Amino acid sequence: MTTTTFEDHRLRATQFVMTVSPLMALLMMTGAVRSVGHIPIYLGYVAALTGLGWIVATSRVSAFLLPSYVLVAWGAASLAFNGLGWFSYVQLSLVLGGIGIAEMAARMSPARIADLVQKRLIWVLLAIIVIEFVMIQMGFGQRQRELDSELSGGLLPDLGIEVPRFMGTMGGSGFSGTMTGALAFLCMVEKRRKAAWILFFMTILMVSRGPFVALVLAAAFHVFRRYSVVRIVAFTVPIVAAAFPLMIWALKESLSPYEVLYLIQVSTFRFLHYMTFLNFGLENPLFGVGYGNYYDNYASVWYTDVVQQWGHFRNQNLIKEAHNFMLDIMGEMGFVGWILAAIQLLMVAWRALWTSYRYGGLFLYVTICFLFLSGLSNWTWWLTVGIVMSHSAALKARGGGAD
């Protein structure tokens, strides 16, 4: 009679997860499909469940991701310190699920993921784009961005035209553009060029400034990545991303009120969100206001001089996320959370831009996008981390060498 050991159970669980992972990855990648009619179908939670399932089934924890695991633990301590309820812990578990996605992707071939995108996912994305286009033409939702001299935002100001703006498959133009652009760079590196160009086109359809800027800069890196000077310059991007809260603090302290007001207006309120989340962290340096707890704190100061001095706002719909990866973390989990996230970011940057630069364009693209977005639980970031880890491990197994 044979005895089934814990290792046997873990091996079987790992084999099972790897067998069904293409299906789970397909569901994961579709994100939150939301129409312009504002009918949400939140499949994004499947991403977190996939990652959590991987961690539980395999019991595999990478030392490379230790700062992120500690960050989740610190986030839980922050929730307890701020006395938040059970749903906040559910939200935090989505971050742990994201780390699980990185763990899973780290043990998959990037080429296999690219195949999944080309053979299955691309058709789902195309179908959703076509449906959304039809709904835009039928007048559902407010999905146009004016591009004239009166608008401080937009890709092409001063043209006096309007263009349709898609929400995409993650329920928001910025997040959808981040996803499609990231997958485009993955497919380009893995020579699935038809899928790559379709995804690049989808990214432009989002008419989102962050992904567009990221597209240009990451493409330039992809073309010239073999030059060491290009990689050195590119490394300033993750440094800027990691130090962003410090930079906003220094900028805020050095500007006159008139200059601050101008930045708020020209950034379509983003600088206001930057300063607000910065204050969350400065006023609660150890634990922040608690993960996912920003809205209540923002609302509590909305009608005070802290906010009203910059515009006499009455519409609380203007209360938004931090619109920056690191400021979001610092505001909600304090300086310790920010430092842990910055360490992890720079660890990934070293592998992606210097140790091995094959996926440097992908990493740069996502990093630049999240300079303008919050998204610690967003699967696009964690999938990118996992792809960088996977390639680094493969390169090490081959004994190093050029990309």
N, C-alpha and C positions, 0 to 999 in steps of 0.2 A: 504494500500500500504506500503510495507516494504522498509526501507531505507538501502541501501548497504553502509556500513561503510568501512573505510580504513582497519580496522582489518579483516573484512570479505574478502576483496580482498587479504590481506596478507595470511590468512588462506588457501584460495583456491590456491594461488600460491604455498604455501608450500606443500599442498597435491599433486599438480601436479608434482612439482619437485621430491618429494619423490616417486611418482608412476613411473616416467621415470628414476629415478636415477640409477637403475641397468644397463640400456643401456648406459647412459652417463658415468657411471663408467667404463664399459667395454671399451668404446672408449678411455677414459682417460688413462686407464692402459696400452694400447698398445703403448703409447708413439709415437715416430717417427720411423716408420718401414722403415729401410734402408737396401738395399741388398748390398752384396759385390761388385755388379756392380755399386755401388754409384748412385742408382736411388732413390731419396728421396721421401717418401710419408709422409708428416709431419702431423701426427695426434696429435702430442703433443699440438698443439694449442687448440684442443678440451678440454684439461684439463683446460686451463685458461678460456675458454668460459664457461665451466661447473661451475667453481668457481664463475666467475662474474655473471652468471645467477642466482646462488643461492643467492648471496648477494643482487642483485637487486630484485629478486622475494620475498624474505623473510624479507628483511630489518633487519636481525639478525646480531648483532655484539657482539662478546664475549669480556668481559672485560679482560679475560686471554690473548687475542691476541692483546691487546692495543699496546704493544711495536712494533709489526709488522705493525699495521696500521700507527703508527707514522713514522715508517721507510719508508713506501711508500710515505707518505707526505714529509718527508725529501728528499727522492729521487727526487720527483718532484721539490722541491726547488733547488736541486743540478743541475737538468737539466736546469732550468731557469737561474741559476747563470752562467753555462757554455755555455749558448746560443745554446743549441742543438735543433735539429729539431723535427718535429711531430712524426717521427718514433721512436725516443727514448722514447716518452711517451707511444707509443703502446707497446714497450718492457717492460716498467715499469708496464703497466697494467697486464702483465702476472704474475707479483709478486702478485698483488692484487687478481688475479684469483686463485693463489696458496693458499692464505689465505682463499679464499672462499671454496676451497677443504677441508681445515682443519675444517672450520665451518660446512660443510656438513657432513664430517666423524664424527665430534663430536656429531652429532645428529642421527647417525646410530649405530647399534650394530656391534661390530667387528666380531661377528660370522656371521652376514649377509654378510659382505664384504668377509670373508673367504669362505663362500658358493659360492659367485659369482666367486671367483678365481677358486675354485675346479670344479664347474659345467660348467663354460663357458670360462673363460680366459685361463685356462691351455691348452685347445685344440688349441686356437689361437697361444699361445707361442710355443707349440710343432710343429705345422705346419710350423711356420716361421723358427724354428731351423732346421727342416728337409730340407726346401727349401734352407736355407743358406748353409747347409752341402753339398747339391748337387752342388751348385754353386761354392763352394770352390774346390770340386773335379774336376769341369770343368775348373778351373783356372781363374775364375773371381775375380779380386781384389787381393790386397796384404794382405792376411789374415793368415800369419804365423809369429810366434815369435821364433827367434833363441834362443836356450838355451845353450850357450857355454861360455867359459871363456872370450871371447872378449866382451860379452854383459854385460853392467852394470845393466840392468834391467832383470826382469823375475822371475818367481816363483821358478824355479829349476835350478840355474846356474851351470855351469861346467859339465853338462851331455852330451854336444855335440850333442843334438838332436833338432828337430824342431817339434812343435805341432801346429795344426790348432787353430786359435784364432777367435772367433765369435764376430761380432758386436752386435748381439742381436737385440731386438725390439725397442731400443731407439737410434739406430744409432751410438753407441759407446760402447766399451767393458766395461769401467768403470761404465757408467751410467746404462747400461743394467744389469750388475752384481749387482749394488746397488738395482735396482728394483726387480730382481728375488730373491735375498737374503732376502730383506725386506718382500716380500710376503711369502717366505718360513717360516720365523720366525712367521709371523702372522698365517699361516696355522698350524704350529707345536703347537702353544699355543692353538689354537682352535680345536686341535685334528683332523685336516684334514691331516693325516700323509702321505697318498699316494701323494697328491699334494705337500706337503712340501718336500718330498725326490726328487721328479721330479724337483722342483724349485732349490733345493740345487745343483743337478747335473748340471742344466743349468748355475748356477752361476760359477761353476768350469770351464765350457766350455769357459767362457769369458777370461780365462787366464789373469786376471787383478789382480795386486798385492794388491791394496787397499781392494777390496771385499774379497779376500782370507784371508788376515790378519784379517779383520773384522769378517769373518765367524768363524774363530778359537776362537777369544776372546769372541765374543758374545755367541757362543755355550757354552763356559766354564762358562760364567755368567748364562746362562739359566739353566745349570745343578746344579750350586751351589748357586743360587740366594737367597735362604732362610737363608744363613749365613750372618749376619750383616757385618762382616769383608769384605766379598766379595763385598757387596754393597758400603761400604766405599771406597774400592780400585777402584771399577768401577766408582765412582763419579769423580775420577781424570781425566777420559777421557773427559767429557764435560768441565771441568775446563781447561784442556790443549787446547781443541778446541776453547774455548772462548778467551783464552790468547795467541793464536798462533801468531798473529802479534807482540806482545811484545816479545815473545820467539825468533822469527826470527830476530828481531832488535838486541836483546842481543847477539845472536849467531853471526850475521854478524859483530858486533862491536868487538867481542872477538877473531875472527879467523884471521889468517894470509891470505894474498892473495893466497898462495899455498893451504891452507886448504879450502878456499872458492871454488877455482877451482876444487879441488877434490870432494867437495860436489855437485857441478854442474854436474860433469861427472857421479858420482855414482848414482845420482838421475835422470838421463836422462833429464837434463835441468830444472827439477822442481825448484831447488834452485835458478836458474837464474830468473824464473818467480816469485818466492817468493820475491826476492830482488827488482824486478822491480815494482811489485804492492805495496810493502812496500814504495818505493820511491814515487809512485803516492800519497799515503796517507800523507807522511811526507811533500811533497811539496805543497799539497793542503789539509791541515788538516781539514778545516771546511766542504767543500763540495765534496772533491775528484775530479776526472776527469769527473764524470757524469756516470750514470748507462748505461751500454752497450757501453761505449765510449773508452774502454781500447785499442782496436786495433790501432786506429789512434794515440793515445798517445805512444803506444809501438813502432809503426813504426817510429815515429818522433825521437826516441832516438836510433833506431836500429843500425845505423852506427856511433854513437858517442862513445866516450871512456867509457861511462857509461855501455854499453853492450859489445863493441868490445874487451875490455880488458880481457874478459873471454873466448875468443875463435875465434875472427876474423870471425864472422858469415856472410855468404852471402845469405843464403836461408831464405827468410822471412816467409816461411812455418813453421819455428820454433817458430814464434810468437804465443803463446798459451794463454789460460786463466790462471788465478792465480793458478789453481790446489789446491785451498784451499778456503773453504767457507768464513771464516772470512777475509782473506787477500783480497779476491775479493770485499767484501763489503767495507772494509776500503779504498781500492784503488779507488773505484768508487763513494763512498758516504761519505768518510772522517771518522774522529774519532767519530762523533756523530752517524753515521750509524752503525759503528762497535759496539759501546756501546749498542745501541738499540738491535741489533741482538744478542749480547752476553747475555743481560738480558733475552731475550726471550728463548734462548737456555738453560740457567740455570734454568729458571722457568719450562720448560718442563722436564729437567733432574731431578729436585726435585720430580716431580710427578711420573716420570717413574722409578726412581731408589730407592726412599725412601718412599714417601707417599704410593705408590702402585707399586710393582715391577713385576707385571704379564707380562707387555710388555717391561720390562727392556732390554731383549736381542734384541728385535726389535729396540728399541731406540739406544742402544749401536752400533748395526750393522750400522745403517744409519749414526750416528755421526762419526764413524771411517771412513766410506767410504768417507764422505765429508771433512775429513781431507786432502784428495787427489783430490778432485773435487770442481769445482765451481757449484753453482746450486741454487741460491735464488729463481728462478722461477720453480725449478724442483718439480714435483708433489709428488715424493716419499717422500721427506722431509715433505711436508705439510700433506700428508695422515698419516704419522707416528704421527705427532703432533695431528691430529684429533682423531686418535685411542687412544692415551694416554689421551686426554681430555674426550673422551666418557667413557672409563673405570673408570676414576677418578670420573666423575659425577655419574655413576652407583654405584660405591662404596660408595660415599657420601649419595646417596639416600637410600642405605641399612643400613646406620648408621655406615660405616667403617667396619673394620674387616680384617682378613688376606686374601691374594690372594688365 
